[in-house]
Amino acid sequence: LKAKQSSIQNKDLKIYNLRTTTQHLRVGQLKGNHFSIIVRNVSKHLKDDTEASLAERVFGAIENVKVKALHLFFTPEEGNDPVNKAKRHFIHTEDAKATLALMPEYKTRERLVLRALNRYGNSQEGCTRAWLSLPHYMRILYVHSYCSKIWNEATTFRLKTYDMHVVEGDLVTCDKLEQDLLSRNNQVHVVTAKDVESGNYTIYQVVLPMPGNSIQYPSNKLTSWYEEALVRDGLQGCRFRIPALQLNVPGCYRPLLARPRQLECRWWEGEEALCTKEPELPLETGDALSLSFSLNPSNYATVCLREIMKCHV
């Protein structure tokens, strides 16, 4: 263990409490993260920008195994670096062997898929085998990305439609904050008209589901919204079990809103801001905002910053 700790710390990472246990760590078991951030060359807003209040992350998605899906996988970005050159070559020629020769060694996923396509061809069966050439944890990332995209769009629709009010048909959880709100095993309650009248729940207890086969959807306008979103993407009637890809997507619930904990901030003006400079960074003038806060799992510091600063970061 000491040798392993030493090898990790050589990569500029610090780890503590390294010890053997009887159980493996699983994705999502962390309690969250603490951030300390300095934002430089910023100015104070006279008014908040209300249009920047709805957080939305954009992810790519591959809906199923088709030649089109492989084209999405190899769609190049802007730039003329070796990776994008290789991707463009595949899009134009569908020549897996030639593309493999062009693809840099460090692009592990792309090379695994290209090897499989070169061996099995670009047919439906070849695409399936190419997809299965990726380890399971890599394959599931694309499905989770799509489900996260749907969740983000649903969150935007929910806030635009019902604002910060708890309404009839919402899903709420009574679980304590420190418990795993992302687990599909959490019991959710459908808000009734009586609950709304008595004010039994707050907006911070409202959750929205990530699509899957073991969740329930809200019983209000969000019901039809989820249905229409899945129809739009060709997933009407999808049970989120994909035997051909050895994938099972049970789904889960995420809180509609999250609050940062241990939030501290300080405004540095003029020369005072220079005192915050790290030695390896170039000298900069202007005001700076120093922030530190803790976030629960699946909460993003960039989104928190955007909500604080009311601008894109």
C-alpha contacts under 8 A as a table, 3 or more apart, distances in Angstrom:
res1	aa1	res2	aa2	distance
1	L	4	K	5.02
1	L	5	Q	6.10
1	L	18	L	7.14
1	L	19	R	7.22
2	K	5	Q	5.02
2	K	6	S	6.10
3	A	6	S	5.08
3	A	7	S	6.24
4	K	7	S	5.17
4	K	8	I	6.31
5	Q	8	I	5.22
5	Q	9	Q	6.16
5	Q	15	I	7.09
5	Q	18	L	7.49
6	S	9	Q	5.14
6	S	10	N	6.23
7	S	10	N	5.21
7	S	11	K	7.09
8	I	11	K	5.46
8	I	12	D	7.39
8	I	13	L	6.10
8	I	14	K	7.45
8	I	15	I	7.88
9	Q	12	D	5.26
9	Q	13	L	4.79
9	Q	14	K	5.50
9	Q	15	I	7.33
10	N	13	L	7.12
15	I	18	L	7.12
21	T	24	H	7.48
25	L	29	Q	7.00
26	R	29	Q	5.86
27	V	30	L	7.81
28	G	182	L	7.94
28	G	297	P	6.89
30	L	297	P	6.66
31	K	178	E	7.54
31	K	296	N	6.12
31	K	297	P	6.12
32	G	294	S	7.05
32	G	295	L	5.44
32	G	296	N	4.12
32	G	297	P	4.46
32	G	298	S	7.82
32	G	299	N	7.98
33	N	294	S	5.56
33	N	295	L	5.45
33	N	296	N	6.61
33	N	297	P	7.29
34	H	292	S	7.30
34	H	293	F	5.71
34	H	294	S	4.12
34	H	295	L	6.40
35	F	291	L	7.87
35	F	292	S	5.34
35	F	293	F	5.44
35	F	294	S	6.14
35	F	301	A	7.52
36	S	290	S	7.61
36	S	291	L	5.77
36	S	292	S	4.22
36	S	293	F	6.79
37	I	290	S	5.94
37	I	291	L	5.18
37	I	292	S	6.15
38	I	276	T	7.90
38	I	288	A	6.70
38	I	289	L	5.67
38	I	290	S	4.47
38	I	291	L	6.22
39	V	42	V	6.96
39	V	288	A	5.52
39	V	289	L	5.09
39	V	290	S	6.42
40	R	286	G	7.03
40	R	287	D	6.27
40	R	288	A	4.32
40	R	289	L	6.48
41	N	284	E	7.93
41	N	285	T	6.99
41	N	286	G	4.78
41	N	287	D	5.21
41	N	288	A	5.76
42	V	286	G	7.13
42	V	287	D	5.72
42	V	288	A	5.93
42	V	289	L	7.21
43	S	287	D	6.85
45	H	48	D	6.66
48	D	310	K	6.29
49	D	52	A	5.73
49	D	53	S	7.40
49	D	310	K	5.67
49	D	311	C	7.58
50	T	53	S	5.47
50	T	310	K	7.75
51	E	54	L	7.21
52	A	55	A	7.48
52	A	306	R	7.64
52	A	307	E	7.32
52	A	310	K	5.72
52	A	311	C	6.32
52	A	312	H	7.77
53	S	307	E	6.19
53	S	310	K	7.06
54	L	156	T	5.99
54	L	159	L	7.64
55	A	152	N	7.52
55	A	156	T	7.22
55	A	303	V	6.43
55	A	307	E	7.97
56	E	152	N	5.43
56	E	153	E	6.93
56	E	156	T	7.20
57	R	149	K	6.80
57	R	152	N	6.50
58	V	149	K	6.16
59	F	145	S	5.79
59	F	146	Y	6.69
59	F	148	S	7.65
59	F	149	K	5.88
60	G	142	Y	7.56
60	G	145	S	6.65
60	G	146	Y	6.65
61	A	142	Y	5.89
61	A	143	V	6.87
61	A	145	S	6.24
61	A	146	Y	4.79
62	I	65	V	7.82
62	I	69	A	5.70
62	I	72	L	7.25
62	I	73	F	7.75
62	I	142	Y	6.37
62	I	143	V	7.12
62	I	146	Y	7.38
63	E	69	A	7.24
63	E	143	V	7.57
63	E	146	Y	7.90
63	E	233	D	7.74
63	E	235	L	7.98
64	N	69	A	6.68
65	V	68	K	7.97
65	V	69	A	5.96
65	V	70	L	7.65
65	V	124	Q	7.20
65	V	127	C	6.20
65	V	128	T	5.93
65	V	131	W	7.45
66	K	69	A	5.08
66	K	70	L	6.69
66	K	124	Q	6.02
66	K	127	C	6.42
66	K	128	T	7.91
67	V	70	L	5.17
67	V	71	H	6.37
67	V	122	N	6.93
67	V	123	S	7.25
67	V	124	Q	6.89
67	V	127	C	6.64
68	K	71	H	4.96
68	K	72	L	6.31
69	A	72	L	5.00
69	A	73	F	6.24
70	L	73	F	4.85
70	L	74	F	6.27
70	L	127	C	7.28
71	H	74	F	5.16
71	H	75	T	5.87
71	H	91	I	6.43
72	L	75	T	5.04
74	F	87	K	5.18
74	F	88	R	7.66
74	F	90	F	7.23
74	F	91	I	6.96
74	F	110	E	7.86
75	T	87	K	6.30
75	T	88	R	7.20
75	T	91	I	7.13
76	P	83	V	7.99
76	P	84	N	5.04
76	P	85	K	7.79
76	P	87	K	5.47
76	P	88	R	6.05
77	E	84	N	6.37
78	E	84	N	7.61
79	G	84	N	6.68
80	N	83	V	7.97
80	N	84	N	5.90
80	N	85	K	5.97
81	D	84	N	5.54
81	D	85	K	6.17
82	P	85	K	5.01
82	P	86	A	6.14
82	P	102	L	7.16
82	P	103	M	6.87
82	P	104	P	6.94
83	V	86	A	5.21
83	V	87	K	6.30
83	V	102	L	7.81
83	V	103	M	5.87
83	V	104	P	6.55
84	N	87	K	4.98
84	N	88	R	6.06
85	K	88	R	5.21
85	K	89	H	6.22
85	K	102	L	7.76
86	A	89	H	5.08
86	A	90	F	6.45
86	A	99	T	5.46
86	A	100	L	7.77
86	A	102	L	5.30
86	A	103	M	5.43
87	K	90	F	5.19
87	K	91	I	6.28
87	K	99	T	7.27
87	K	103	M	7.91
88	R	91	I	5.06
88	R	92	H	6.14
89	H	92	H	5.28
89	H	93	T	5.92
89	H	94	E	7.43
89	H	95	D	7.68
89	H	99	T	6.30
90	F	93	T	5.18
90	F	94	E	4.52
90	F	95	D	5.73
90	F	96	A	6.59
90	F	99	T	5.79
91	I	94	E	5.74
94	E	122	N	7.90
95	D	98	A	5.63
95	D	99	T	6.15
95	D	118	N	7.91
96	A	99	T	5.06
96	A	100	L	5.95
96	A	114	L	5.33
96	A	115	R	7.27
96	A	117	L	6.07
96	A	118	N	5.18
97	K	100	L	5.14
97	K	101	A	6.56
97	K	114	L	7.15
97	K	115	R	7.44
97	K	118	N	5.57
98	A	101	A	5.22
98	A	102	L	6.59
99	T	102	L	5.04
99	T	103	M	6.07
99	T	114	L	7.43
100	L	103	M	5.15
100	L	111	R	6.19
100	L	114	L	5.92
100	L	115	R	7.11
103	M	107	K	6.98
103	M	110	E	7.68
103	M	111	R	6.91
104	P	107	K	5.82
105	E	108	T	6.76
105	E	111	R	7.52
107	K	110	E	5.64
107	K	111	R	6.22
108	T	111	R	5.28
108	T	112	L	6.19
109	R	112	L	5.18
109	R	113	V	6.34
109	R	134	L	6.67
110	E	113	V	5.27
110	E	114	L	6.11
111	R	114	L	4.97
111	R	115	R	6.04
112	L	115	R	5.30
112	L	116	A	6.43
112	L	130	A	7.47
112	L	133	S	6.24
112	L	134	L	6.61
113	V	116	A	5.21
113	V	117	L	6.19
113	V	130	A	4.85
113	V	131	W	6.57
113	V	133	S	6.41
113	V	134	L	7.12
114	L	117	L	5.01
114	L	118	N	5.98
114	L	130	A	7.36
115	R	118	N	5.10
115	R	119	R	6.25
115	R	130	A	7.81
116	A	119	R	5.06
116	A	120	Y	5.91
116	A	121	G	7.65
116	A	126	G	7.28
116	A	129	R	6.55
116	A	130	A	4.76
116	A	133	S	6.73
117	L	120	Y	5.19
117	L	121	G	4.80
117	L	122	N	5.85
117	L	126	G	5.94
117	L	127	C	6.83
117	L	129	R	7.81
117	L	130	A	5.79
118	N	121	G	5.68
120	Y	123	S	7.91
120	Y	125	E	7.64
120	Y	126	G	4.77
120	Y	129	R	7.30
120	Y	130	A	7.91
121	G	126	G	4.99
121	G	127	C	7.60
122	N	125	E	7.76
122	N	126	G	5.19
122	N	127	C	5.92
123	S	126	G	4.88
123	S	127	C	6.07
124	Q	127	C	5.12
124	Q	128	T	6.25
125	E	128	T	5.08
125	E	129	R	6.25
126	G	129	R	5.11
126	G	130	A	6.02
127	C	130	A	4.92
127	C	131	W	6.14
128	T	131	W	5.15
128	T	132	L	6.22
128	T	244	A	7.30
128	T	245	L	7.11
129	R	132	L	5.00
129	R	133	S	6.18
130	A	133	S	5.12
130	A	134	L	7.34
131	W	134	L	5.79
131	W	139	R	7.35
131	W	245	L	7.29
132	L	135	P	7.18
132	L	136	H	7.83
132	L	139	R	7.87
132	L	245	L	6.35
134	L	138	M	6.21
134	L	139	R	6.27
135	P	138	M	5.43
135	P	139	R	6.47
136	H	139	R	5.07
136	H	140	I	6.13
137	Y	140	I	5.39
137	Y	141	L	6.50
138	M	141	L	5.35
138	M	142	Y	7.38
139	R	142	Y	5.89
139	R	143	V	7.23
140	I	143	V	5.19
140	I	144	H	6.14
140	I	247	L	7.06
141	L	144	H	5.06
141	L	145	S	6.00
142	Y	145	S	4.99
142	Y	146	Y	6.37
143	V	146	Y	5.20
143	V	147	C	6.30
144	H	147	C	5.00
144	H	148	S	5.98
145	S	148	S	5.05
145	S	149	K	6.19
146	Y	149	K	5.04
146	Y	150	I	6.39
147	C	150	I	5.13
147	C	151	W	6.18
147	C	210	M	5.73
147	C	211	P	5.84
148	S	151	W	4.93
148	S	152	N	6.13
148	S	210	M	6.72
149	K	152	N	5.19
149	K	153	E	6.30
150	I	153	E	5.18
150	I	154	A	6.06
150	I	210	M	7.40
150	I	211	P	7.73
150	I	229	A	7.48
151	W	154	A	5.00
151	W	155	T	6.09
151	W	208	L	7.20
151	W	209	P	7.00
151	W	210	M	5.67
151	W	211	P	7.78
152	N	155	T	5.04
152	N	156	T	6.33
153	E	156	T	5.15
153	E	157	F	6.27
154	A	157	F	5.06
154	A	158	R	6.01
154	A	208	L	7.85
154	A	222	L	7.40
154	A	225	W	7.48
154	A	226	Y	7.32
155	T	158	R	5.02
155	T	159	L	6.21
155	T	208	L	7.42
155	T	256	L	6.55
156	T	159	L	5.37
156	T	160	K	6.15
157	F	160	K	5.17
157	F	161	T	5.92
157	F	222	L	7.98
158	R	161	T	5.18
158	R	162	Y	5.86
158	R	163	D	7.09
158	R	222	L	7.08
159	L	162	Y	5.44
159	L	163	D	4.39
159	L	164	M	6.54
160	K	163	D	5.54
162	Y	165	H	5.99
162	Y	166	V	7.76
162	Y	167	V	7.32
164	M	203	I	6.25
165	H	202	T	7.97
165	H	203	I	6.35
166	V	170	D	6.82
166	V	196	V	6.71
166	V	201	Y	7.08
166	V	202	T	6.49
166	V	203	I	5.67
166	V	206	V	7.38
167	V	170	D	5.84
167	V	191	V	6.96
167	V	193	A	7.79
167	V	196	V	6.23
168	E	190	V	7.63
168	E	191	V	5.06
168	E	192	T	5.05
168	E	193	A	5.43
168	E	195	D	7.82
168	E	196	V	6.53
168	E	219	S	7.62
168	E	220	N	7.01
169	G	190	V	5.52
169	G	191	V	5.10
169	G	192	T	6.40
169	G	218	P	5.48
169	G	219	S	4.14
169	G	220	N	4.95
170	D	190	V	5.71
170	D	191	V	5.28
170	D	206	V	6.67
170	D	207	V	7.77
170	D	218	P	5.27
170	D	219	S	6.52
170	D	220	N	7.00
171	L	188	V	6.03
171	L	189	H	5.54
171	L	190	V	4.79
171	L	191	V	6.20
171	L	206	V	5.69
171	L	207	V	5.65
171	L	208	L	6.81
171	L	217	Y	7.77
171	L	218	P	5.70
172	V	188	V	5.53
172	V	189	H	5.31
172	V	190	V	6.56
172	V	191	V	6.98
172	V	201	Y	7.55
172	V	205	Q	5.19
172	V	206	V	4.34
172	V	207	V	5.55
173	T	186	N	7.51
173	T	187	Q	6.67
173	T	188	V	4.94
173	T	189	H	6.31
173	T	205	Q	5.62
173	T	206	V	6.70
173	T	207	V	6.96
174	C	188	V	7.68
174	C	205	Q	6.86
175	D	179	Q	6.42
175	D	181	L	7.21
175	D	186	N	7.64
176	K	179	Q	5.55
177	L	180	D	7.71
177	L	181	L	7.49
180	D	183	S	5.78
180	D	186	N	7.99
181	L	186	N	6.94
181	L	253	Y	6.61
181	L	254	R	6.32
181	L	255	P	7.21
182	L	186	N	7.95
182	L	252	C	5.57
182	L	253	Y	5.14
182	L	254	R	5.47
183	S	186	N	5.79
183	S	252	C	5.54
183	S	253	Y	6.63
184	R	214	S	6.95
184	R	215	I	6.71
184	R	250	P	7.29
184	R	251	G	6.33
184	R	252	C	4.27
184	R	253	Y	6.27
190	V	218	P	7.16
190	V	219	S	7.38
191	V	195	D	5.95
191	V	196	V	7.10
192	T	195	D	5.08
192	T	196	V	6.47
193	A	196	V	5.13
193	A	197	E	6.26
194	K	197	E	5.07
194	K	198	S	6.15
195	D	198	S	5.23
195	D	199	G	5.85
195	D	200	N	5.39
195	D	201	Y	7.26
196	V	199	G	5.10
196	V	200	N	6.79
196	V	201	Y	7.64
199	G	202	T	7.43
201	Y	205	Q	6.49
202	T	205	Q	5.56
202	T	206	V	7.18
203	I	206	V	5.37
203	I	256	L	7.67
203	I	257	L	7.37
204	Y	255	P	6.97
204	Y	256	L	6.93
204	Y	257	L	5.76
204	Y	258	A	6.96
205	Q	255	P	6.79
205	Q	256	L	7.82
206	V	255	P	5.93
206	V	256	L	5.70
206	V	257	L	7.75
207	V	253	Y	5.94
207	V	254	R	5.26
207	V	255	P	4.17
207	V	256	L	5.05
208	L	217	Y	7.64
208	L	218	P	7.54
208	L	253	Y	5.51
208	L	254	R	5.55
208	L	255	P	6.37
208	L	256	L	6.12
209	P	215	I	6.70
209	P	216	Q	7.17
209	P	217	Y	6.47
209	P	251	G	7.00
209	P	252	C	5.66
209	P	253	Y	4.32
209	P	254	R	6.32
210	M	215	I	7.93
210	M	251	G	5.18
210	M	252	C	5.26
210	M	253	Y	5.87
210	M	254	R	7.29
211	P	215	I	7.30
211	P	240	F	7.92
211	P	249	V	7.96
211	P	250	P	7.80
211	P	251	G	5.21
211	P	252	C	7.39
212	G	215	I	6.15
212	G	239	R	7.03
212	G	240	F	5.54
212	G	249	V	5.18
212	G	250	P	4.51
212	G	251	G	3.80
212	G	252	C	7.26
213	N	239	R	5.60
213	N	240	F	5.75
213	N	241	R	7.50
213	N	249	V	6.40
213	N	250	P	4.72
213	N	251	G	6.28
214	S	250	P	4.91
214	S	251	G	6.06
214	S	252	C	7.76
215	I	250	P	7.17
215	I	251	G	6.04
215	I	252	C	6.50
215	I	253	Y	7.85
217	Y	222	L	7.61
217	Y	223	T	6.14
218	P	221	K	7.98
218	P	222	L	6.03
218	P	223	T	5.78
219	S	222	L	7.00
219	S	223	T	5.83
220	N	223	T	5.75
220	N	224	S	7.97
221	K	224	S	5.85
221	K	225	W	6.47
222	L	225	W	4.72
222	L	226	Y	6.06
223	T	226	Y	5.54
223	T	227	E	6.48
224	S	227	E	4.98
224	S	228	E	6.02
225	W	228	E	5.19
225	W	229	A	6.11
226	Y	229	A	5.10
226	Y	230	L	6.28
227	E	230	L	5.36
227	E	231	V	6.19
227	E	236	Q	7.16
228	E	231	V	5.01
228	E	232	R	5.99
229	A	232	R	5.07
229	A	233	D	6.50
230	L	233	D	5.18
230	L	234	G	6.23
230	L	235	L	4.85
230	L	236	Q	5.46
231	V	234	G	4.99
231	V	235	L	5.44
231	V	236	Q	4.65
232	R	235	L	7.51
233	D	236	Q	7.97
235	L	238	C	5.14
238	C	241	R	7.81
240	F	248	N	6.25
240	F	249	V	5.29
240	F	250	P	7.28
241	R	247	L	5.99
241	R	248	N	4.58
241	R	249	V	6.16
242	I	245	L	5.53
242	I	246	Q	6.00
242	I	247	L	5.05
242	I	248	N	6.24
243	P	246	Q	4.64
243	P	247	L	6.12
243	P	248	N	7.72
244	A	247	L	7.78
255	P	258	A	6.67
258	A	296	N	7.98
258	A	299	N	7.54
259	R	295	L	7.53
260	P	263	L	6.27
260	P	293	F	6.08
260	P	294	S	5.66
260	P	295	L	5.26
260	P	296	N	7.79
260	P	304	C	7.71
261	R	293	F	5.78
261	R	294	S	4.95
261	R	295	L	6.38
262	Q	292	S	7.38
262	Q	293	F	5.14
262	Q	294	S	5.95
263	L	291	L	7.33
263	L	292	S	5.74
263	L	293	F	4.31
263	L	294	S	7.02
264	E	291	L	5.76
264	E	292	S	5.28
264	E	293	F	6.41
265	C	289	L	7.11
265	C	290	S	5.44
265	C	291	L	4.48
265	C	292	S	6.51
266	R	289	L	5.98
266	R	290	S	5.11
266	R	291	L	6.70
267	W	287	D	7.49
267	W	288	A	6.16
267	W	289	L	4.86
267	W	290	S	6.37
268	W	272	E	5.62
268	W	273	A	4.67
268	W	287	D	5.59
268	W	288	A	5.01
268	W	289	L	6.09
268	W	290	S	7.47
269	E	272	E	5.41
269	E	273	A	5.47
269	E	286	G	6.98
269	E	287	D	4.55
269	E	288	A	6.58
270	G	273	A	5.67
270	G	274	L	7.47
270	G	285	T	6.80
270	G	286	G	5.45
270	G	287	D	5.42
271	E	274	L	5.33
271	E	275	C	7.38
271	E	285	T	7.32
271	E	286	G	7.80
272	E	275	C	5.65
272	E	276	T	7.78
273	A	276	T	5.65
273	A	277	K	7.52
273	A	285	T	7.55
273	A	286	G	7.08
273	A	287	D	5.78
273	A	288	A	5.58
274	L	277	K	5.41
274	L	283	L	7.39
274	L	284	E	7.04
274	L	285	T	6.97
277	K	281	L	6.81
277	K	283	L	7.21
278	E	281	L	5.57
279	P	282	P	7.94
295	L	299	N	5.86
295	L	300	Y	7.49
295	L	301	A	7.57
296	N	299	N	5.72
299	N	303	V	7.87
300	Y	303	V	5.43
300	Y	304	C	6.44
301	A	304	C	4.95
301	A	305	L	6.10
302	T	305	L	5.08
302	T	306	R	6.22
302	T	313	V	6.44
303	V	306	R	5.02
303	V	307	E	6.28
304	C	307	E	5.18
304	C	308	I	6.29
305	L	308	I	5.04
305	L	309	M	5.88
305	L	310	K	7.94
305	L	313	V	7.18
306	R	309	M	5.12
306	R	310	K	5.22
306	R	311	C	5.33
306	R	312	H	5.66
306	R	313	V	6.08
307	E	310	K	5.18
307	E	311	C	7.47
